[in-house]
């Protein structure tokens, strides 16, 4: 696949364009979101609209990305680089592999560590349930679910209510937030329901 064909796909879950790397904090969110999902490619020297501007100094861009990956991501994230020449311009391709040490945290501008995931073409803040699901994804032996009445109640509610959210599930089950989250995480890891992150509240749907 050529770089132009890749650009024509547009930004998405596994592809992001950057004119240049100007902030380690901002790019760390993208690196973490890629590592926490299925990995991704970052094209530096490409505008959001897909116009190829090229990079002025690829070594400087690499330095910023490596600095972000090692100092602003926890655990640290390694990147693989390729320099691609297009119409006498250089595009820096930085690849992030899907991590086997999830979740990764990014150091934000407020000097706090946050988990991000990739949703379409955005890197969004992950809620507590998603963070726990990422943590559980590292476990090699899967999950055993004991289907109590509460698990059945939750599944029935999600079946009849699209985009169910945590507060309404807590109220319906008459359980604390912590206990409801634990049931949700088990069911998500088991592949029974899906969790969706967005700009607002996470919501849950049937698989």
Secondary structure, DSSP 8 states (H G I E B T S, - for coil): --HHHHHHT-SBTTEEEES----HHHHHHHHHHHHHTT-EEEEETB-TTS-B---S-HHHHHHHHHHHHHHSEES----EEEEEEETTEEEEEEEE---SS---EEE-TTS-EEEEEEETTEEEE--HHHHHHHHHTT-TT-------HHHHHHHHHHHHSTTB-HHHHHHHHT--HHHHHHHHHHHHHTTSEEEE--SS--EEEE-
